[in-house]
Amino acid sequence: MQATIGDTLVVRLPENPTTGHQWQFELPAGLSLLADETAPARGAPGAAGERVLRLRADAPGRHALSAQLRRSWEGGAAPTAQFAVTVDVA
């Protein structure tokens, strides 16, 4: 993913917090968090919604953003899903 300093980046990932599964992000130093929101599902109660992160590109370079979908109480259990993207900021 390409960005310029000051750009706002939006990451949307499916999430169903009613099951306990939530994304846990590792945010690199060159990106700052502007907002972390949960967009509820439309339709049936308990259906999966979205986790929406808004980030700002603050420093030039290559920045690795990663996340793992897991239940916080399961400790060292393997994540249900993983997400990774490299952001090249000019």
Biopython code that builds the backbone (N, CA, C, O; Angstrom):
import numpy as np
from Bio.PDB.StructureBuilder import StructureBuilder

atoms = [
    (1, "MET", "N", (0.851, -1.159, 0.000)),
    (1, "MET", "CA", (0.000, 0.000, 0.000)),
    (1, "MET", "C", (0.902, 1.227, 0.000)),
    (1, "MET", "O", (1.894, 1.276, 0.727)),
    (2, "GLN", "N", (0.558, 2.206, -0.808)),
    (2, "GLN", "CA", (1.329, 3.442, -0.921)),
    (2, "GLN", "C", (0.605, 4.566, -0.188)),
    (2, "GLN", "O", (-0.624, 4.639, -0.214)),
    (3, "ALA", "N", (1.362, 5.438, 0.463)),
    (3, "ALA", "CA", (0.786, 6.585, 1.163)),
    (3, "ALA", "C", (1.793, 7.727, 1.168)),
    (3, "ALA", "O", (2.987, 7.527, 0.944)),
    (4, "THR", "N", (1.295, 8.904, 1.424)),
    (4, "THR", "CA", (2.117, 10.095, 1.580)),
    (4, "THR", "C", (1.951, 10.585, 3.013)),
    (4, "THR", "O", (0.898, 10.387, 3.619)),
    (5, "ILE", "N", (2.971, 11.214, 3.551)),
    (5, "ILE", "CA", (2.879, 11.717, 4.919)),
    (5, "ILE", "C", (1.618, 12.570, 5.058)),
    (5, "ILE", "O", (1.353, 13.450, 4.239)),
    (6, "GLY", "N", (0.854, 12.294, 6.100)),
    (6, "GLY", "CA", (-0.393, 13.010, 6.361)),
    (6, "GLY", "C", (-1.634, 12.303, 5.842)),
    (6, "GLY", "O", (-2.750, 12.655, 6.223)),
    (7, "ASP", "N", (-1.454, 11.305, 4.974)),
    (7, "ASP", "CA", (-2.612, 10.556, 4.449)),
    (7, "ASP", "C", (-3.318, 9.811, 5.573)),
    (7, "ASP", "O", (-2.693, 9.369, 6.537)),
    (8, "THR", "N", (-4.638, 9.680, 5.430)),
    (8, "THR", "CA", (-5.426, 8.858, 6.333)),
    (8, "THR", "C", (-5.676, 7.519, 5.652)),
    (8, "THR", "O", (-6.122, 7.468, 4.505)),
    (9, "LEU", "N", (-5.386, 6.440, 6.366)),
    (9, "LEU", "CA", (-5.581, 5.084, 5.862)),
    (9, "LEU", "C", (-6.729, 4.455, 6.645)),
    (9, "LEU", "O", (-6.844, 4.658, 7.854)),
    (10, "VAL", "N", (-7.572, 3.697, 5.966)),
    (10, "VAL", "CA", (-8.700, 3.038, 6.618)),
    (10, "VAL", "C", (-8.555, 1.533, 6.424)),
    (10, "VAL", "O", (-8.403, 1.047, 5.303)),
    (11, "VAL", "N", (-8.605, 0.803, 7.539)),
    (11, "VAL", "CA", (-8.533, -0.658, 7.526)),
    (11, "VAL", "C", (-9.865, -1.178, 8.053)),
    (11, "VAL", "O", (-10.285, -0.813, 9.151)),
    (12, "ARG", "N", (-10.529, -2.027, 7.275)),
    (12, "ARG", "CA", (-11.804, -2.632, 7.677)),
    (12, "ARG", "C", (-11.644, -4.143, 7.687)),
    (12, "ARG", "O", (-11.265, -4.747, 6.683)),
    (13, "LEU", "N", (-11.936, -4.744, 8.830)),
    (13, "LEU", "CA", (-11.825, -6.194, 8.959)),
    (13, "LEU", "C", (-13.097, -6.742, 9.593)),
    (13, "LEU", "O", (-13.638, -6.121, 10.508)),
    (14, "PRO", "N", (-13.591, -7.897, 9.127)),
    (14, "PRO", "CA", (-14.792, -8.485, 9.730)),
    (14, "PRO", "C", (-14.493, -8.912, 11.168)),
    (14, "PRO", "O", (-13.442, -9.483, 11.455)),
    (15, "GLU", "N", (-15.434, -8.624, 12.056)),
    (15, "GLU", "CA", (-15.243, -8.954, 13.464)),
    (15, "GLU", "C", (-16.595, -9.231, 14.106)),
    (15, "GLU", "O", (-17.593, -8.586, 13.783)),
    (16, "ASN", "N", (-16.618, -10.196, 15.019)),
    (16, "ASN", "CA", (-17.846, -10.506, 15.744)),
    (16, "ASN", "C", (-17.527, -10.536, 17.239)),
    (16, "ASN", "O", (-17.289, -11.606, 17.800)),
    (17, "PRO", "N", (-17.522, -9.359, 17.889)),
    (17, "PRO", "CA", (-17.148, -9.311, 19.292)),
    (17, "PRO", "C", (-18.101, -10.068, 20.214)),
    (17, "PRO", "O", (-17.739, -10.365, 21.352)),
    (18, "THR", "N", (-19.304, -10.385, 19.754)),
    (18, "THR", "CA", (-20.233, -11.141, 20.607)),
    (18, "THR", "C", (-19.728, -12.566, 20.852)),
    (18, "THR", "O", (-20.160, -13.217, 21.803)),
    (19, "THR", "N", (-18.818, -13.054, 20.004)),
    (19, "THR", "CA", (-18.218, -14.384, 20.205)),
    (19, "THR", "C", (-16.897, -14.292, 20.968)),
    (19, "THR", "O", (-16.284, -15.310, 21.287)),
    (20, "GLY", "N", (-16.467, -13.069, 21.254)),
    (20, "GLY", "CA", (-15.194, -12.860, 21.933)),
    (20, "GLY", "C", (-14.023, -12.663, 20.993)),
    (20, "GLY", "O", (-12.940, -12.280, 21.437)),
    (21, "HIS", "N", (-14.209, -12.912, 19.712)),
    (21, "HIS", "CA", (-13.125, -12.742, 18.742)),
    (21, "HIS", "C", (-12.986, -11.260, 18.393)),
    (21, "HIS", "O", (-13.906, -10.633, 17.869)),
    (22, "GLN", "N", (-11.812, -10.728, 18.700)),
    (22, "GLN", "CA", (-11.530, -9.330, 18.378)),
    (22, "GLN", "C", (-10.122, -9.218, 17.813)),
    (22, "GLN", "O", (-9.225, -9.979, 18.173)),
    (23, "TRP", "N", (-9.950, -8.242, 16.911)),
    (23, "TRP", "CA", (-8.644, -8.011, 16.307)),
    (23, "TRP", "C", (-7.738, -7.309, 17.308)),
    (23, "TRP", "O", (-8.150, -6.354, 17.966)),
    (24, "GLN", "N", (-6.509, -7.783, 17.419)),
    (24, "GLN", "CA", (-5.479, -7.167, 18.239)),
    (24, "GLN", "C", (-4.380, -6.704, 17.293)),
    (24, "GLN", "O", (-3.730, -7.515, 16.633)),
    (25, "PHE", "N", (-4.180, -5.390, 17.234)),
    (25, "PHE", "CA", (-3.270, -4.788, 16.260)),
    (25, "PHE", "C", (-1.902, -4.505, 16.849)),
    (25, "PHE", "O", (-1.766, -4.203, 18.035)),
    (26, "GLU", "N", (-0.888, -4.608, 15.995)),
    (26, "GLU", "CA", (0.463, -4.157, 16.305)),
    (26, "GLU", "C", (0.729, -2.978, 15.376)),
    (26, "GLU", "O", (0.939, -3.144, 14.174)),
    (27, "LEU", "N", (0.715, -1.796, 15.957)),
    (27, "LEU", "CA", (0.831, -0.560, 15.185)),
    (27, "LEU", "C", (2.291, -0.109, 15.136)),
    (27, "LEU", "O", (2.897, 0.103, 16.186)),
    (28, "PRO", "N", (2.871, 0.043, 13.939)),
    (28, "PRO", "CA", (4.263, 0.479, 13.833)),
    (28, "PRO", "C", (4.398, 1.965, 14.182)),
    (28, "PRO", "O", (3.427, 2.720, 14.142)),
    (29, "ALA", "N", (5.607, 2.356, 14.518)),
    (29, "ALA", "CA", (5.881, 3.726, 14.957)),
    (29, "ALA", "C", (5.544, 4.785, 13.892)),
    (29, "ALA", "O", (5.212, 5.914, 14.253)),
    (30, "GLY", "N", (5.619, 4.461, 12.619)),
    (30, "GLY", "CA", (5.388, 5.450, 11.566)),
    (30, "GLY", "C", (3.931, 5.733, 11.251)),
    (30, "GLY", "O", (3.628, 6.594, 10.426)),
    (31, "LEU", "N", (3.017, 5.006, 11.911)),
    (31, "LEU", "CA", (1.581, 5.216, 11.717)),
    (31, "LEU", "C", (0.957, 5.542, 13.071)),
    (31, "LEU", "O", (1.318, 4.938, 14.081)),
    (32, "SER", "N", (0.030, 6.486, 13.096)),
    (32, "SER", "CA", (-0.651, 6.788, 14.362)),
    (32, "SER", "C", (-2.142, 6.499, 14.230)),
    (32, "SER", "O", (-2.738, 6.649, 13.163)),
    (33, "LEU", "N", (-2.714, 6.085, 15.335)),
    (33, "LEU", "CA", (-4.127, 5.725, 15.393)),
    (33, "LEU", "C", (-4.975, 6.975, 15.551)),
    (33, "LEU", "O", (-4.799, 7.731, 16.506)),
    (34, "LEU", "N", (-5.897, 7.195, 14.616)),
    (34, "LEU", "CA", (-6.841, 8.313, 14.701)),
    (34, "LEU", "C", (-8.171, 7.864, 15.308)),
    (34, "LEU", "O", (-8.777, 8.600, 16.087)),
    (35, "ALA", "N", (-8.629, 6.656, 14.953)),
    (35, "ALA", "CA", (-9.899, 6.138, 15.459)),
    (35, "ALA", "C", (-9.904, 4.623, 15.377)),
    (35, "ALA", "O", (-9.328, 4.030, 14.464)),
    (36, "ASP", "N", (-10.564, 4.007, 16.347)),
    (36, "ASP", "CA", (-10.725, 2.552, 16.405)),
    (36, "ASP", "C", (-12.190, 2.315, 16.741)),
    (36, "ASP", "O", (-12.614, 2.533, 17.876)),
    (37, "GLU", "N", (-12.968, 1.867, 15.753)),
    (37, "GLU", "CA", (-14.407, 1.739, 15.917)),
    (37, "GLU", "C", (-14.898, 0.353, 15.518)),
    (37, "GLU", "O", (-14.250, -0.354, 14.746)),
    (38, "THR", "N", (-16.040, -0.015, 16.052)),
    (38, "THR", "CA", (-16.715, -1.234, 15.646)),
    (38, "THR", "C", (-18.003, -0.837, 14.951)),
    (38, "THR", "O", (-18.841, -0.141, 15.524)),
    (39, "ALA", "N", (-18.157, -1.283, 13.709)),
    (39, "ALA", "CA", (-19.386, -1.022, 12.950)),
    (39, "ALA", "C", (-20.278, -2.250, 13.105)),
    (39, "ALA", "O", (-19.927, -3.330, 12.629)),
    (40, "PRO", "N", (-21.427, -2.099, 13.764)),
    (40, "PRO", "CA", (-22.293, -3.266, 13.985)),
    (40, "PRO", "C", (-22.857, -3.807, 12.678)),
    (40, "PRO", "O", (-22.962, -3.103, 11.674)),
    (41, "ALA", "N", (-23.212, -5.074, 12.731)),
    (41, "ALA", "CA", (-23.798, -5.730, 11.568)),
    (41, "ALA", "C", (-25.224, -5.256, 11.356)),
    (41, "ALA", "O", (-25.913, -4.846, 12.290)),
    (42, "ARG", "N", (-25.634, -5.323, 10.140)),
    (42, "ARG", "CA", (-27.042, -5.073, 9.813)),
    (42, "ARG", "C", (-27.722, -6.423, 9.710)),
    (42, "ARG", "O", (-27.148, -7.376, 9.182)),
    (43, "GLY", "N", (-28.916, -6.503, 10.203)),
    (43, "GLY", "CA", (-29.631, -7.775, 10.104)),
    (43, "GLY", "C", (-29.752, -8.447, 11.445)),
    (43, "GLY", "O", (-30.098, -7.807, 12.438)),
    (44, "ALA", "N", (-29.472, -9.725, 11.482)),
    (44, "ALA", "CA", (-29.688, -10.559, 12.663)),
    (44, "ALA", "C", (-28.814, -10.137, 13.833)),
    (44, "ALA", "O", (-27.641, -9.815, 13.645)),
    (45, "PRO", "N", (-29.375, -10.134, 15.046)),
    (45, "PRO", "CA", (-28.564, -9.853, 16.235)),
    (45, "PRO", "C", (-27.449, -10.891, 16.367)),
    (45, "PRO", "O", (-27.663, -12.078, 16.118)),
    (46, "GLY", "N", (-26.256, -10.433, 16.762)),
    (46, "GLY", "CA", (-25.125, -11.337, 16.924)),
    (46, "GLY", "C", (-24.343, -11.603, 15.655)),
    (46, "GLY", "O", (-23.332, -12.305, 15.686)),
    (47, "ALA", "N", (-24.798, -11.050, 14.531)),
    (47, "ALA", "CA", (-24.076, -11.249, 13.271)),
    (47, "ALA", "C", (-22.769, -10.451, 13.294)),
    (47, "ALA", "O", (-22.637, -9.468, 14.023)),
    (48, "ALA", "N", (-21.827, -10.887, 12.498)),
    (48, "ALA", "CA", (-20.527, -10.220, 12.440)),
    (48, "ALA", "C", (-20.659, -8.814, 11.871)),
    (48, "ALA", "O", (-21.445, -8.561, 10.959)),
    (49, "GLY", "N", (-19.870, -7.911, 12.434)),
    (49, "GLY", "CA", (-19.798, -6.545, 11.934)),
    (49, "GLY", "C", (-18.411, -6.300, 11.375)),
    (49, "GLY", "O", (-17.797, -7.187, 10.782)),
    (50, "GLU", "N", (-17.923, -5.077, 11.574)),
    (50, "GLU", "CA", (-16.596, -4.710, 11.079)),
    (50, "GLU", "C", (-15.828, -3.950, 12.146)),
    (50, "GLU", "O", (-16.405, -3.197, 12.931)),
    (51, "ARG", "N", (-14.539, -4.155, 12.161)),
    (51, "ARG", "CA", (-13.638, -3.324, 12.958)),
    (51, "ARG", "C", (-13.042, -2.334, 11.979)),
    (51, "ARG", "O", (-12.521, -2.732, 10.937)),
    (52, "VAL", "N", (-13.110, -1.052, 12.294)),
    (52, "VAL", "CA", (-12.639, -0.004, 11.395)),
    (52, "VAL", "C", (-11.555, 0.806, 12.104)),
    (52, "VAL", "O", (-11.811, 1.433, 13.132)),
    (53, "LEU", "N", (-10.355, 0.788, 11.553)),
    (53, "LEU", "CA", (-9.247, 1.573, 12.069)),
    (53, "LEU", "C", (-8.953, 2.693, 11.089)),
    (53, "LEU", "O", (-8.893, 2.475, 9.879)),
    (54, "ARG", "N", (-8.774, 3.878, 11.614)),
    (54, "ARG", "CA", (-8.325, 5.019, 10.813)),
    (54, "ARG", "C", (-6.939, 5.393, 11.324)),
    (54, "ARG", "O", (-6.751, 5.685, 12.505)),
    (55, "LEU", "N", (-5.974, 5.377, 10.407)),
    (55, "LEU", "CA", (-4.578, 5.622, 10.746)),
    (55, "LEU", "C", (-4.048, 6.797, 9.938)),
    (55, "LEU", "O", (-4.540, 7.086, 8.848)),
    (56, "ARG", "N", (-3.045, 7.468, 10.481)),
    (56, "ARG", "CA", (-2.389, 8.548, 9.737)),
    (56, "ARG", "C", (-0.939, 8.148, 9.487)),
    (56, "ARG", "O", (-0.256, 7.648, 10.380)),
    (57, "ALA", "N", (-0.484, 8.375, 8.264)),
    (57, "ALA", "CA", (0.916, 8.137, 7.900)),
    (57, "ALA", "C", (1.733, 9.312, 8.420)),
    (57, "ALA", "O", (1.577, 10.440, 7.952)),
    (58, "ASP", "N", (2.610, 9.044, 9.394)),
    (58, "ASP", "CA", (3.355, 10.120, 10.050)),
    (58, "ASP", "C", (4.813, 10.227, 9.648)),
    (58, "ASP", "O", (5.399, 11.306, 9.733)),
    (59, "ALA", "N", (5.410, 9.123, 9.210)),
    (59, "ALA", "CA", (6.845, 9.137, 8.929)),
    (59, "ALA", "C", (7.130, 8.374, 7.637)),
    (59, "ALA", "O", (6.476, 7.373, 7.344)),
    (60, "PRO", "N", (8.115, 8.854, 6.861)),
    (60, "PRO", "CA", (8.470, 8.137, 5.636)),
    (60, "PRO", "C", (9.096, 6.789, 5.960)),
    (60, "PRO", "O", (9.676, 6.594, 7.028)),
    (61, "GLY", "N", (8.966, 5.870, 5.021)),
    (61, "GLY", "CA", (9.572, 4.555, 5.183)),
    (61, "GLY", "C", (8.568, 3.446, 4.958)),
    (61, "GLY", "O", (7.432, 3.676, 4.543)),
    (62, "ARG", "N", (9.018, 2.241, 5.242)),
    (62, "ARG", "CA", (8.193, 1.038, 5.082)),
    (62, "ARG", "C", (7.739, 0.600, 6.474)),
    (62, "ARG", "O", (8.560, 0.337, 7.352)),
    (63, "HIS", "N", (6.410, 0.524, 6.662)),
    (63, "HIS", "CA", (5.838, 0.223, 7.970)),
    (63, "HIS", "C", (4.936, -1.008, 7.866)),
    (63, "HIS", "O", (4.048, -1.066, 7.015)),
    (64, "ALA", "N", (5.170, -1.988, 8.740)),
    (64, "ALA", "CA", (4.402, -3.235, 8.731)),
    (64, "ALA", "C", (3.301, -3.167, 9.784)),
    (64, "ALA", "O", (3.576, -3.078, 10.980)),
    (65, "LEU", "N", (2.059, -3.209, 9.326)),
    (65, "LEU", "CA", (0.896, -3.237, 10.208)),
    (65, "LEU", "C", (0.388, -4.670, 10.237)),
    (65, "LEU", "O", (0.185, -5.282, 9.189)),
    (66, "SER", "N", (0.182, -5.208, 11.444)),
    (66, "SER", "CA", (-0.314, -6.577, 11.533)),
    (66, "SER", "C", (-1.368, -6.679, 12.629)),
    (66, "SER", "O", (-1.441, -5.842, 13.530)),
    (67, "ALA", "N", (-2.186, -7.732, 12.527)),
    (67, "ALA", "CA", (-3.241, -7.961, 13.515)),
    (67, "ALA", "C", (-3.535, -9.449, 13.592)),
    (67, "ALA", "O", (-3.320, -10.201, 12.641)),
    (68, "GLN", "N", (-4.029, -9.844, 14.743)),
    (68, "GLN", "CA", (-4.452, -11.229, 14.949)),
    (68, "GLN", "C", (-5.856, -11.219, 15.537)),
    (68, "GLN", "O", (-6.167, -10.441, 16.439)),
    (69, "LEU", "N", (-6.695, -12.099, 15.006)),
    (69, "LEU", "CA", (-8.053, -12.244, 15.509)),
    (69, "LEU", "C", (-8.037, -13.337, 16.561)),
    (69, "LEU", "O", (-7.730, -14.492, 16.265)),
    (70, "ARG", "N", (-8.371, -12.964, 17.798)),
    (70, "ARG", "CA", (-8.310, -13.940, 18.884)),
    (70, "ARG", "C", (-9.229, -13.538, 20.025)),
    (70, "ARG", "O", (-9.741, -12.420, 20.081)),
    (71, "ARG", "N", (-9.420, -14.484, 20.929)),
    (71, "ARG", "CA", (-10.136, -14.223, 22.173)),
    (71, "ARG", "C", (-9.085, -13.892, 23.229)),
    (71, "ARG", "O", (-8.132, -14.650, 23.413)),
    (72, "SER", "N", (-9.250, -12.781, 23.915)),
    (72, "SER", "CA", (-8.230, -12.316, 24.852)),
    (72, "SER", "C", (-7.964, -13.300, 25.981)),
    (72, "SER", "O", (-6.843, -13.357, 26.487)),
    (73, "TRP", "N", (-8.943, -14.060, 26.382)),
    (73, "TRP", "CA", (-8.777, -14.979, 27.509)),
    (73, "TRP", "C", (-8.140, -16.317, 27.124)),
    (73, "TRP", "O", (-7.881, -17.145, 27.997)),
    (74, "GLU", "N", (-7.885, -16.538, 25.839)),
    (74, "GLU", "CA", (-7.316, -17.817, 25.417)),
    (74, "GLU", "C", (-5.786, -17.834, 25.436)),
    (74, "GLU", "O", (-5.169, -18.788, 24.961)),
    (75, "GLY", "N", (-5.186, -16.798, 25.975)),
    (75, "GLY", "CA", (-3.737, -16.778, 26.179)),
    (75, "GLY", "C", (-2.917, -17.091, 24.947)),
    (75, "GLY", "O", (-2.961, -16.355, 23.961)),
    (76, "GLY", "N", (-2.165, -18.186, 25.001)),
    (76, "GLY", "CA", (-1.250, -18.545, 23.929)),
    (76, "GLY", "C", (-1.858, -19.347, 22.800)),
    (76, "GLY", "O", (-1.122, -19.890, 21.977)),
    (77, "ALA", "N", (-3.182, -19.441, 22.729)),
    (77, "ALA", "CA", (-3.827, -20.191, 21.646)),
    (77, "ALA", "C", (-3.548, -19.520, 20.303)),
    (77, "ALA", "O", (-3.383, -18.303, 20.226)),
    (78, "ALA", "N", (-3.500, -20.320, 19.265)),
    (78, "ALA", "CA", (-3.280, -19.784, 17.914)),
    (78, "ALA", "C", (-4.429, -18.846, 17.532)),
    (78, "ALA", "O", (-5.580, -19.101, 17.885)),
    (79, "PRO", "N", (-4.120, -17.762, 16.813)),
    (79, "PRO", "CA", (-5.186, -16.855, 16.391)),
    (79, "PRO", "C", (-6.118, -17.520, 15.387)),
    (79, "PRO", "O", (-5.721, -18.433, 14.663)),
    (80, "THR", "N", (-7.351, -17.056, 15.353)),
    (80, "THR", "CA", (-8.337, -17.556, 14.404)),
    (80, "THR", "C", (-8.008, -17.087, 12.984)),
    (80, "THR", "O", (-8.222, -17.813, 12.014)),
    (81, "ALA", "N", (-7.486, -15.860, 12.879)),
    (81, "ALA", "CA", (-7.116, -15.285, 11.577)),
    (81, "ALA", "C", (-5.991, -14.274, 11.801)),
    (81, "ALA", "O", (-5.757, -13.809, 12.917)),
    (82, "GLN", "N", (-5.305, -13.950, 10.707)),
    (82, "GLN", "CA", (-4.245, -12.949, 10.768)),
    (82, "GLN", "C", (-4.385, -11.986, 9.605)),
    (82, "GLN", "O", (-4.936, -12.325, 8.558)),
    (83, "PHE", "N", (-3.873, -10.770, 9.808)),
    (83, "PHE", "CA", (-3.895, -9.741, 8.779)),
    (83, "PHE", "C", (-2.540, -9.049, 8.804)),
    (83, "PHE", "O", (-1.990, -8.788, 9.874)),
    (84, "ALA", "N", (-2.007, -8.754, 7.632)),
    (84, "ALA", "CA", (-0.741, -8.007, 7.550)),
    (84, "ALA", "C", (-0.726, -7.202, 6.266)),
    (84, "ALA", "O", (-1.178, -7.655, 5.214)),
    (85, "VAL", "N", (-0.191, -5.990, 6.383)),
    (85, "VAL", "CA", (-0.030, -5.132, 5.211)),
    (85, "VAL", "C", (1.213, -4.266, 5.442)),
    (85, "VAL", "O", (1.494, -3.853, 6.567)),
    (86, "THR", "N", (1.942, -4.002, 4.369)),
    (86, "THR", "CA", (3.084, -3.102, 4.434)),
    (86, "THR", "C", (2.672, -1.779, 3.809)),
    (86, "THR", "O", (2.138, -1.737, 2.700)),
    (87, "VAL", "N", (2.930, -0.700, 4.539)),
    (87, "VAL", "CA", (2.577, 0.629, 4.068)),
    (87, "VAL", "C", (3.883, 1.359, 3.739)),
    (87, "VAL", "O", (4.721, 1.574, 4.614)),
    (88, "ASP", "N", (4.043, 1.734, 2.470)),
    (88, "ASP", "CA", (5.201, 2.505, 2.031)),
    (88, "ASP", "C", (4.815, 3.966, 2.017)),
    (88, "ASP", "O", (3.987, 4.392, 1.213)),
    (89, "VAL", "N", (5.425, 4.741, 2.921)),
    (89, "VAL", "CA", (5.097, 6.162, 3.058)),
    (89, "VAL", "C", (6.215, 6.990, 2.442)),
    (89, "VAL", "O", (7.388, 6.830, 2.777)),
    (90, "ALA", "N", (5.825, 7.873, 1.539)),
    (90, "ALA", "CA", (6.797, 8.762, 0.887)),
    (90, "ALA", "C", (6.660, 10.174, 1.422)),
    (90, "ALA", "O", (7.391, 11.069, 0.997)),
]
sb = StructureBuilder()
sb.init_structure("model")
sb.init_model(0)
sb.init_chain("A")
sb.init_seg("    ")
for serial, (resi, resn, name, xyz) in enumerate(atoms, 1):
    if name == "N":
        sb.init_residue(resn, " ", resi, " ")
    sb.init_atom(name, np.array(xyz, "f"), 0.0, 1.0, " ", f" {name:<3s}", serial, name[0])
structure = sb.get_structure()
